[in-house]
Every structure is written in C-alpha cells, then in structure tokens.
Amino acid sequence: MDFALSEEQEMFRTYLRKFLEKQGQTDIAREFIQKNTTVLDTALAGLAELGVTAVNIPENYEGLGLGNVDLIPVFEEIGRALLPGALLETLALAVPLLEKYGTEKQKSKYLPEIAAGNRTMTLAWLEPNGDYAPEDVQCTAVLNNNKLMVNGTKELVPDADLVDTFLTVVRTSDSNGKDGLSLLLIDKTGDMQVDLQQCLDESKHLAKITFDNHSVSKEQVLGETGQGWQLLEEGLLHLNSALSSMLTGGMDRVVEMATEYAKIREQFGGPIGRFQAVKHPIVDMKVELESARSLSYYAAWALENDEKDKAAAIYSARSFATEAFIRAASQNIQIHGGIGFTEEIDCHLFLKRSRFYENYLGSDLSFNEKIATALGW
C-alpha cells in the first residue's frame, strides 16, 4: 500500500516551505524568544492566507473541507520551522471536536473565525500537583441560573497568553472519576488571571490560569454535559496524529542540519562525514526519520478512514516519533561538537522542542500502555 502524499499535497508543502523560508524559518522562534511577536503574527497571517487554518474545516463554515492526511504537510513544515503558537491544538483538537460535537451555534461562532486565522484555541487540562488522570481534575463548573460558575486552577496550559479560547476540562458533578467531566469552551476575558510559567523551550509559552467564580454560559459546553472524558480521548487521537507529523518535520530538519555540517566541517584533512563515528549515527537518524514518517502517514490515514487499529497506529507513531526526535536532536549536537552548544546555530532549539513534547499530554509509558490496550493485550 502506498502511503506517499499526493502531488497536490506535495505542492502545498512546497508553498508552505517557501513561505516559511521567506519568513526566516527558525528566525520566527528566535524573535519570539526575544518577545518580538510581530514576526510570528505576520507568519500566522500569511499561513492563513495560504489556507492552512482552513484545511480541515467544512466548506459550509468557510473551510476547505479536507481531511487528516492533508494536515501532514502543514504540521511537518511547522515542525521544521519550530513555529510558535497553538495551531496544533486549534486545528488538530478543537476543530475535529467542534465539527463532530459542537452545536450549530458553536460551529457558526468558532469555525469561520478559525478558518480565517482570527481565532486560536488551546487545551486547559493539567492542575497543580495533578496528572492527566481523570480523578486529578478538580476544577469545577457549577450551574447557577443558566450560568456555569467555574472555580479552580489550570497550569502548564500551552500558549495561554496567545490564544482566544480555552478548551477546558472541568468537573460538572460530584463524581470522582471519568463520569461527571465536561469540556467547556471558555473565551478569554480581561478578568482572567493568566500567569506565565517557566518552560525549557523558550519558544513555547506555558501559563497558569486561575478561575475565580468565572461565569460561562451553559451553551458553551462542548457535547453532552458529563461526557467530556470520552470526547477528550477522541480529540487526543487527532492531536497526537498531527503531533507525530510535527515531530517528524522537526526531525527531518535535524537530519538535514547534521548531514550539511558533516559535509562542510573539515578535520584531519577532510570532511568529518567520512568518519564512521559521524556517518553511522547520521544513517541511524535517517532510518529512524523514515520510520517515523511512515508511522505518522499511516496514523493519519487510519484516523481519516476510521480503521480499527487507528488508536494503536496513532500512539505508536507518537511514541516512536517522540523518542526518535530526542535521539536525533541530541546526536545532532554531538556531531556539531562544541559549536552545537552555542546559541548561534539552531541545534539547541530543536533539542529543547523535542524535550518539550517528551511528556506533553502523557509519557512514553502511558502511550505504550494505550498501544497495548488498543491491541487488546
């Protein structure tokens, strides 16, 4: 079976790469680290004009009506450029859930704005001293006169300072496990307390959000009240499929960097790429890159076609791509030698990004458990 992208999808990739190269690729992340968001805003506006933000949104909501496989070149190129922002959470989590479970009012409000590039969303899940387990969700949303009063704290929320809406996991009943959890669309307002937190990857922002009797319309519940955990698990399939492509894109650029440097860096009268201690690790990186790419392609295809093994395929791709990206980024620094530790070149940016996603939404152990469960082991 051929899992290569179509000619149209590859052409779209070419347009995206040319645009991001014109914007400076990792220069966008470097400017963002220096608190200059103008370059990022320009890049995101340009991507919206190219149709990136409309790819998987239905045509009747001003989108292109394409599928998960069409997101592969988008997230691979975003991964190569280390683009900051919440396009991942917006396009690969919020959009699929809104499309399937959103009310007509919610779809009409959010999807056209996302398609136009005027709204982004992120996931507010983790809480202080908690994990990704359902029993660790203690943020409450209590109904009071047709309004939900939200109280609690969410932390390590990706790009909370940049987005417009939080897809928030809240507890809407007194139960202690999966039952009673709901997904709530909370639009950012001025009375919210959003505090930035330290992050290893300076090109990604994390924040703590404090809700103190924050009032939200009950119409902002996504799907049925109390069924949020099932929706979240389904949404995470879409998100991890797209994230696998993003990790693969970052890894692709790392292998390219290592190969280029091995050709131009000379030692003992010739390029260092002729030494086995250099060329063999690059070959290993290339093999793992192609494995990660194949896994991510199949994961997106299985999800789009609702295959029985889609969960196993997606979490296999996520787990492998995560570990392979970390290994490649680490080895890239070794190949570059002392200069690999400096801020002048991009090696450290890719290593930090690989480590950022190491435990994002779960650990490798938890993903391997999901693979085993999906396979019936």
N, C-alpha and C positions, 0 to 999 in steps of 0.2 A: 504494500500500500504506500502511495506517495504522499508524504506529509509536507512537501515543499509548498511555499506560498505561491499564489497565482501571480501572473505577470502584472496585473493591476495592483496587487498588494505590494509587490516589489517596487513598482513605480512610485507608489505612495511613500514607501520607505525612502526612496531616493530624494523625493521632495522634502521630506522631514529632515533628512540628514543635511541636505544643502542649506536649509533654513537655519538649523541649529549651528552649523558650522559658520554661517554668516553672523550669527549672534555671539560666536566665540566659544561654543560648546561649554567646557567647564569654567570658562570666564564668568558665566552667569552665576554659578555656585560661588565662585570666589568673590564676586561683587556682593552677593547676598550675605556672605560671611562678614563682610565689612559694613553690613547694614545698609547697603545701597540696593533697594528693591526696584529701582527704575528699570534696570536691565531685565529683571525677571518679569515685571509687568509687561514690558514690550514683547518679550518672548512668548508669554502666555497669550497675549492678544494676537500675535502672529499665528500661533498654533490654532487658535480658534478660527481665524480667517481661512486656514487650510482645511478646516473641518474636523480637527482632532476631537474637539469637545462634543461633536455631534455624531460621532461614528456609530455608537450602539444605541442611540435614541430613536424611537419610532418616527417615521416620516410625518405622521399627523401631529407630532409635537416638535416639528421643525428640525428633526434629525435626519440622518442618512439611512437609518433602518438596517444597519449591518450587524454582524454577529461577533462572537468572541474571538474567532480566528482573525478577524480584521483588526482587532486590538493588538495583535502580536507585534507588527512593525512599529506601532505607536509606542508601546512600552519598552521595546528593545532600544529604540532611539532615545527615549527619555533616560533609560538606564545608562547608555553610553555617555550622555551629556551630564549625568548626575543632576538633572534638573530638580530644583527645589519645588515645594508646593504640594498640593493634595489632589493632583489629577488621578492618582491611583485610587484613593478612597472614593473620589467622586464618581469616576467612570466605571470602576470595577466593583463597587459595593453599593453605593447609593442608587445609581441608575438602574441596575437589574432589579433591586428590591422595589423601587418605586414603580417600575414598569409592571411588575407582576402583582404587587400587593397594595400599591397606592390607590387611594380613591381618585375619582376623576378630578376633584378639586385639587388634590395634592399634585397629580400629574400636570395639570394645567398651570399650576403655580411654579413648580420647580423645573420640570424637564425642558421647556423652552429657554429658560434662563441659563441652565447648564449648557444646552446646545450652543447658545450664543457666546458662551465663555464668561457670563456675568455672575455666575454663582458656583461656589465650590463647597464641598462638604467633607467632614471627617468623622471618624468613629470615636466616641467617648465611652470607654468601657472600663478600663482599669481603675481601681480605687486604692487609697492608701492602705498599705500592709496587706493587700489582696493579690489574687492571681486571676487567671482567666476562667476560673471555675464559676459556675452559676451561683453557688452559695456565697461567693465573695462579693456579689452585687448587693449593696446595702443602700444605694441612692434610691430614695422613694419618690413616687408621684401619686399623691392622694387627691381623689376627686372632691371638689368643693364648688358647688354652684356652677356646674358645667365647665369648670376650670380644673386643671391638674396643678397642684402645688408641688413643685419639685424641690427636694432638700437633699443635700449630700455633696460629696466632692469626687471629682474625676481627676486623675492625674496621668501624666505621660500621654496626653492627648496630642496626636500628630498635627502640627501646623495649626493649632487652635487660634493663634493670633492672626492667621491669614484667611481663614475660611469664613463663610457666611452662615452656615448651618451645621449643627452637631447632630449626628445620628446617635442618640444616647440610649444606653441600656439602663432601664430603670425597673424598680420593683413596684408593681401596682397592686399587690396583695400581701397578706401576712405569711405566705408560704416561704419555705427556706431554700428551695432548690430551683429547678428549671421552671416549675409551674409558677405563674404569677409574674414572670419577667415580660416586659414590653419594650418595643422600640419606639422612641419618641423623637420626632423632628423638632429640634429646638433652634429657632433662628437667633443669631447673636444679637444682643441688645446692649446698650450702654451700661445697664445696671449689673451686668455680669462681672464677676471678679476673675480675670484671666491672668495668671502669673506664669511667666516663662520659667522653665526648669533647665538645668544643665544637661547637655547632650554631648556625647562623644563626637558625633558628626555635626560640626557647626553649621553645615548646610541644610540640616533638618532641625526644625523647631519642635520642642515638646513643651506642654503647658499644663498647669493645674487649673481646673475650673471649679469654682465654688458656687453652688446653687443655694440661695437662702430665701425660701418661700417664693421661688420664681414661678410666676403664673404662665401656664401654657394652655391653649385651647385643647379640649379633648379630641378635636378633629385632627390634631397633629400626631395622633398615634398611628404608626405605620402597621397595617394589617390588623388582626384582631387583638384586643387587649388580653394580655396573659399568654400570648403565643409568640412572644418576642424571641425566645431562645431558638425555636425551630427556624424562624426567619433568619436569625443571625447565622446559624450554621449553614444555611443555604447561601447566604451572601458571602460567607467566607470562602466557599468554593470558587466563586467568581473572582474574589480578591486575590486568593493565593495562586490561581491560574495566571492572572495578569502579573502578579509579583514575580512568578517564575520567569516570565519573559523579560521583566525589568532586570532581574539579577543576571540573566543570560546576556542582555545587552551590555551591562557593566563589565562582565567577564570578557566579552568579545573585545572591548576596548583595552582591557588589561593585557590580554594576549597580544594584541597589536602593538602596544607600547613595549612589551618585553622583546618582541621579535625585532622591532625597529632599533631598539637600543643595542641588542646583540649584534646587529649588522654594522653599526657605526662606531661602537666603542672598541678601541684597539688596545691590546695588551700583548706583550711578548711578540711584537712584530705582525700582529694580525687581529682580525675582529674576534671578540670573545665568544661569538656564536659558534666558532669551530671547536670549542672545548666541550667535551662530553658533560662536564658539570653544569654547563649552561644550556646546551641544546636539548639534552634529555628532559630536563624539567619543562622546557617550553613545549616539547612534544606531548608530555603528560598533560599540560594545561590545555593544549589544543584538543586532545582526545576528550577530556572532561567537558570542554566547551561544547563540542558537537553532541555529546551525550545529553548535556543539559538542554541544548536547543531541541533535540529530538523529543525529549520528555515534555518540554513546555509546549511544543507543537501538538503533540498527541493529547496533552491535558486540555488544551483549548478546544481541540476538535471533539474530544469525548464530551466536554461540557456542552458545546453547541448542539451536539446530536443526542444529548441525554443518554449516553451509553451507560450500561450497568456498572462498569468499572470506573466511572468518572471520578469518584471520591479517591479511590486508590491511585489513579493516574495523576490527579492534581496534587495530592500530598506527597507522592513520590517525586514529582517534578520539583515541588517546593523544597523538600528536604535535601535532595541532591544538589539543586542549584545553589542553595544557601551555603552548604559546606564547600562546594567546588569554588564558589566565588571567593570565599575566605582564603582557601588554599592558594588560588591564583593570585589574589591581591598581595598575599604575604610573600609568595615566591617572586613576584614582580619587584618588590623592594629588595630582595636578596640579589636578584640579577643586576639591578641598578647600583648595588653597592652603597657606599656612603651617601651619594647624592640622592638615593632613594628615600632617605630620612629627612630630606630638606623640604621646605615649603615651596621652593621654586618650581618643582615639577609636580605632576598630579598623582604620583604613587600613593601618597598618604591619604588623598581624598577618596580614592577607591577602597582602600583598606578600611577607612572609617565607615564608609557607606555599607560595606559588606558586614561589618560588625554591628552596625545599627539594625540591620534586618535579621541578625542571628537569632534573637529572641522576640522578634516582632510578632505579636498575636500567638505566641507559643514557642516552645523549644523544639529542637530536633527530636527529642524523646517523645514529646506529645504528638508530633506529626507522624513519627513511626508507629505510635500506638493507633493513630487514626488509620494509617495504611493497613495495619494488621486487622483492625476492626472491620474495615471495608472489604477485606478479603475473606472475612469470616474465620480468622484464625483465633 
